[in-house]
Amino acid sequence: PAKETQSFQTKDDNQSSVALAVFESRSMEKAVPYTDQEPITVINMEFVRAVPKGTKLDVTMALDNSGILHIMAEEMYAHSKLDTTFSLSNQMTDMELAEASERTIGANVE
């Protein structure tokens, strides 16, 4: 199991949603550039009302022993929340899972 929380900010004034792009990598590097890669999924998070530019968004990703990725997000202006799960199609071996738990799980927020 692995869990990571990162904070992001909205980039536009009166923004009403964000697209959370989720990437997967088997690389052993701690940080892997995601440019030129396709996300394994993109989750659209709608806000309860438009938020100003620079609104903080906390995103937590937790991978459980079953290979289920739990994605929780909350924007800190109107407190819109997202709580969803995603089943990974390519299960990691126990060794890959142990190594992955030592690395950062990342997300790209647009």
Residue pairs with C-beta under 8 A, 6 or more apart in sequence:
1 62
1 63
1 64
1 65
1 101
2 62
2 63
2 97
2 100
2 101
2 103
2 105
3 60
3 61
3 62
3 63
3 105
4 60
4 61
4 62
4 104
4 105
4 106
5 58
5 59
5 60
5 61
6 58
6 59
6 106
6 107
7 56
7 57
7 58
7 59
8 18
8 56
8 57
8 59
8 107
8 109
9 53
9 54
9 55
9 56
9 57
10 18
10 51
10 52
10 53
10 54
10 55
10 57
10 75
11 53
11 110
12 53
13 52
13 53
14 50
14 51
14 52
15 47
15 50
15 51
15 52
15 53
15 55
16 46
16 47
16 49
16 50
16 51
17 44
17 45
17 46
17 47
18 44
18 45
18 47
18 57
18 73
18 75
18 109
18 110
19 42
19 43
19 44
19 45
19 109
19 110
20 42
20 43
20 44
20 45
20 59
20 71
20 73
20 82
20 107
20 108
20 109
21 34
21 39
21 41
21 42
21 107
21 108
21 109
21 110
22 39
22 40
22 41
22 42
22 43
22 61
22 69
22 71
22 86
22 107
23 32
23 34
23 37
23 39
23 40
23 106
23 107
23 108
24 40
24 88
24 90
25 32
25 37
26 92
26 96
28 99
29 103
30 103
30 104
31 104
31 106
32 106
34 106
34 108
39 108
40 86
40 88
40 89
41 86
43 71
43 82
43 84
43 86
45 73
45 75
45 80
45 82
46 80
47 75
47 77
47 78
47 80
48 78
48 79
48 80
49 78
51 75
51 77
51 78
52 77
55 75
55 76
55 77
56 75
56 76
56 77
57 73
57 74
57 75
57 76
57 109
58 73
58 74
58 76
59 71
59 72
59 73
59 107
59 109
60 70
60 71
60 72
60 73
61 69
61 70
61 71
61 105
61 107
62 69
62 70
62 72
63 69
63 70
63 88
63 97
63 100
63 101
63 105
64 70
65 97
67 87
67 88
67 91
67 92
68 85
68 86
68 87
68 88
69 85
69 86
69 87
69 88
70 83
70 84
70 85
71 82
71 83
71 84
71 85
71 86
71 107
72 81
72 82
72 83
73 81
73 82
74 80
74 81
74 82
92 100
